[in-house]
Amino acid sequence: MSRGGARDGGFTLVEMLVSLSLLAIAAVLIGRSFALDRRALWRVQDHISAGEWVAAAQDTIRSRLEHLIAETSYDGQGKAVAIDGAADQLTFLAYAADLRTPILRYRLALSPDGDLTLAAADKTAASMPQAGGGAILLHKVDRLQIDYYGPSGAVSALRWVTSWSAQPTPPRLVRIRLALAQSDHRVWPELIVRPASSVDRGCVIDPETGACRGRP
């Protein structure tokens, strides 16, 4: 009678071993679940970080182009804004973020190493930094494509073109597209910016020099 009561109130060795085995299996499954959760979280964080780099690059480019200055000059062929735009790089004047240097000459280009760069120099400087110089906005870029929208050359109709140089006005829109490395999981949304300045209202032409009066 006492032997049966003890059996009812406790566990046999086999039952304890089975219980411990089940607990061990559950612990392994929970551990694997946490590991999967951590890996998923790391992947999400990587995507967020990559997205932040892309967003920061686009914000920087948009900010500079929206502060573009349509400074004009006159040469033998007539009026032209200080913009030199090609399919793979763009040089322009814009108000600087640092008010101590109010106007800078910027160049958006792709370096030989595949870095999207934005170089800046004083607008009176004879040349810009070497190719690849300047602030690196984005790594692992295979191709940069810049297009310009507006009346180009003798054609008065608005259209997209791949160059914008020696034009009397800035382009109405600038479109920037990137091809990232094939192994790169980031996405570059097509960036279209409307330069805020279309007319150089502060320019008073000096008839002797053909340039804006009071400007180098």
PLY file of the C-alpha trace (Angstrom):
ply
format ascii 1.0
element vertex 216
property float x
property float y
property float z
element edge 215
property int vertex1
property int vertex2
end_header
0.00 0.00 0.00
2.79 2.41 0.89
4.67 1.39 -2.23
1.70 2.38 -4.44
1.32 5.74 -2.63
4.93 6.65 -3.26
4.48 5.75 -6.92
1.46 8.04 -7.20
3.21 11.01 -5.60
6.48 11.08 -7.63
8.22 10.40 -10.96
10.18 7.40 -12.07
13.70 7.80 -13.45
12.44 7.14 -16.97
9.79 9.85 -16.71
12.35 12.35 -15.44
14.69 11.53 -18.32
11.88 11.92 -20.83
10.88 15.26 -19.29
14.47 16.54 -19.37
14.80 15.44 -23.00
11.66 17.31 -23.93
12.89 20.42 -22.11
16.23 20.18 -23.91
14.50 19.90 -27.30
12.29 22.88 -26.48
15.33 24.91 -25.42
17.10 24.09 -28.69
14.05 25.08 -30.72
13.67 28.34 -28.80
17.37 29.07 -29.23
17.15 28.50 -32.97
14.09 30.71 -33.13
15.96 33.52 -31.36
18.92 33.05 -33.72
16.62 33.29 -36.73
15.00 36.37 -35.24
18.41 37.97 -34.73
19.47 37.21 -38.31
16.18 38.61 -39.61
16.68 41.70 -37.47
20.21 42.15 -38.80
18.92 41.89 -42.35
16.27 44.50 -41.63
18.88 46.77 -40.04
21.13 46.34 -43.09
18.27 47.32 -45.38
17.47 50.33 -43.20
21.11 51.40 -43.15
21.36 51.03 -46.94
18.15 52.98 -47.38
19.45 55.74 -45.14
22.60 56.07 -47.28
20.51 56.37 -50.43
18.10 58.83 -48.82
20.97 60.95 -47.49
22.62 61.05 -50.93
19.38 62.06 -52.62
18.66 64.72 -50.00
22.13 66.24 -50.48
21.81 66.35 -54.26
18.28 67.74 -54.08
19.34 70.43 -51.60
22.21 71.66 -53.78
20.23 71.66 -57.03
17.31 73.45 -55.40
19.76 76.20 -54.40
21.18 76.45 -57.92
22.11 79.95 -59.06
21.34 80.89 -62.63
24.33 83.21 -62.93
24.64 84.36 -66.52
27.50 85.63 -68.64
27.84 86.78 -72.22
30.35 85.55 -74.74
30.57 85.78 -78.49
27.62 83.44 -78.85
25.27 85.19 -76.44
23.90 84.69 -72.96
24.69 81.48 -71.05
24.14 80.24 -67.50
27.02 78.85 -65.47
25.97 75.22 -65.85
27.92 72.48 -67.57
25.82 69.34 -67.71
26.76 66.06 -69.35
25.27 62.58 -69.19
27.78 61.46 -66.54
28.52 64.64 -64.57
27.07 68.04 -63.73
28.86 71.24 -62.72
26.84 74.18 -61.41
26.82 77.13 -59.00
24.69 77.04 -55.87
24.30 78.71 -52.52
26.36 76.82 -49.97
24.97 75.32 -46.79
27.71 77.16 -44.91
26.82 80.84 -45.05
30.44 81.83 -44.52
31.04 80.75 -48.13
27.84 81.93 -49.83
28.39 80.59 -53.36
30.28 77.48 -54.44
30.87 75.62 -57.66
29.70 72.02 -57.36
30.40 68.96 -59.47
28.34 65.78 -59.25
30.22 62.88 -60.83
31.17 59.22 -60.60
34.74 58.42 -59.57
36.83 55.69 -61.26
36.37 53.63 -58.07
32.59 53.65 -58.40
31.86 56.35 -55.81
29.16 58.94 -56.38
30.87 62.19 -55.37
29.92 65.83 -54.90
32.93 68.12 -55.07
32.84 71.79 -54.11
35.21 74.70 -54.73
35.14 78.47 -54.65
33.33 79.73 -57.72
36.38 81.76 -58.74
38.69 78.72 -58.64
40.35 77.93 -61.94
39.49 74.22 -61.71
37.61 71.67 -59.68
39.26 68.87 -57.66
40.52 65.82 -59.52
37.99 63.21 -60.63
36.90 61.27 -57.57
37.60 64.17 -55.23
34.98 65.67 -52.96
32.44 64.18 -50.58
31.48 60.56 -51.23
27.71 60.23 -51.29
27.43 56.56 -52.22
29.71 53.57 -52.83
29.43 50.72 -55.35
27.85 52.64 -58.22
28.30 51.13 -61.68
26.78 53.89 -63.78
25.52 57.46 -63.43
22.97 58.85 -65.89
21.93 62.52 -65.76
19.21 63.95 -68.00
17.93 67.50 -68.39
14.45 68.69 -69.25
13.78 71.97 -71.01
14.02 73.86 -74.31
17.49 72.91 -75.53
19.38 74.74 -78.26
17.33 75.72 -81.27
14.51 73.39 -80.24
11.90 75.35 -78.27
9.81 72.31 -77.32
10.37 70.88 -73.86
12.17 67.54 -73.93
14.68 65.37 -72.10
18.29 65.71 -73.28
21.59 64.24 -72.11
23.59 67.49 -72.03
23.05 71.06 -70.89
25.85 73.51 -71.61
25.99 77.09 -72.91
22.23 77.42 -72.46
20.50 80.74 -71.70
18.51 79.25 -68.81
18.88 76.32 -66.41
16.98 73.12 -67.19
13.43 72.93 -65.90
14.16 69.53 -64.35
17.22 67.38 -63.65
16.84 63.59 -63.54
19.47 61.41 -61.87
19.53 57.65 -62.26
22.08 55.19 -60.89
22.92 51.59 -61.69
24.25 49.98 -58.52
26.47 46.91 -58.36
24.65 43.65 -59.10
25.47 42.27 -55.64
24.10 45.44 -54.00
20.61 45.07 -52.51
20.02 48.82 -52.28
17.49 50.57 -54.48
18.02 54.04 -55.97
14.62 55.59 -56.78
14.72 57.82 -59.82
15.54 61.32 -58.55
13.96 64.29 -60.34
14.76 67.77 -59.04
13.42 71.12 -60.12
16.09 73.81 -59.72
14.54 76.64 -57.76
16.30 79.33 -59.78
15.46 79.83 -63.44
16.37 83.47 -63.96
19.38 85.38 -62.70
17.43 88.40 -61.48
20.44 89.82 -59.67
22.53 90.08 -62.84
23.09 93.53 -64.27
25.08 93.22 -67.48
28.23 95.28 -67.77
28.33 96.37 -71.44
32.13 96.48 -71.45
32.76 92.98 -70.14
29.51 91.24 -71.05
29.39 89.69 -67.55
27.26 90.46 -64.52
28.37 93.75 -63.02
30.37 93.37 -59.82
31.09 89.68 -60.40
34.39 88.12 -61.41
0 1
1 2
2 3
3 4
4 5
5 6
6 7
7 8
8 9
9 10
10 11
11 12
12 13
13 14
14 15
15 16
16 17
17 18
18 19
19 20
20 21
21 22
22 23
23 24
24 25
25 26
26 27
27 28
28 29
29 30
30 31
31 32
32 33
33 34
34 35
35 36
36 37
37 38
38 39
39 40
40 41
41 42
42 43
43 44
44 45
45 46
46 47
47 48
48 49
49 50
50 51
51 52
52 53
53 54
54 55
55 56
56 57
57 58
58 59
59 60
60 61
61 62
62 63
63 64
64 65
65 66
66 67
67 68
68 69
69 70
70 71
71 72
72 73
73 74
74 75
75 76
76 77
77 78
78 79
79 80
80 81
81 82
82 83
83 84
84 85
85 86
86 87
87 88
88 89
89 90
90 91
91 92
92 93
93 94
94 95
95 96
96 97
97 98
98 99
99 100
100 101
101 102
102 103
103 104
104 105
105 106
106 107
107 108
108 109
109 110
110 111
111 112
112 113
113 114
114 115
115 116
116 117
117 118
118 119
119 120
120 121
121 122
122 123
123 124
124 125
125 126
126 127
127 128
128 129
129 130
130 131
131 132
132 133
133 134
134 135
135 136
136 137
137 138
138 139
139 140
140 141
141 142
142 143
143 144
144 145
145 146
146 147
147 148
148 149
149 150
150 151
151 152
152 153
153 154
154 155
155 156
156 157
157 158
158 159
159 160
160 161
161 162
162 163
163 164
164 165
165 166
166 167
167 168
168 169
169 170
170 171
171 172
172 173
173 174
174 175
175 176
176 177
177 178
178 179
179 180
180 181
181 182
182 183
183 184
184 185
185 186
186 187
187 188
188 189
189 190
190 191
191 192
192 193
193 194
194 195
195 196
196 197
197 198
198 199
199 200
200 201
201 202
202 203
203 204
204 205
205 206
206 207
207 208
208 209
209 210
210 211
211 212
212 213
213 214
214 215
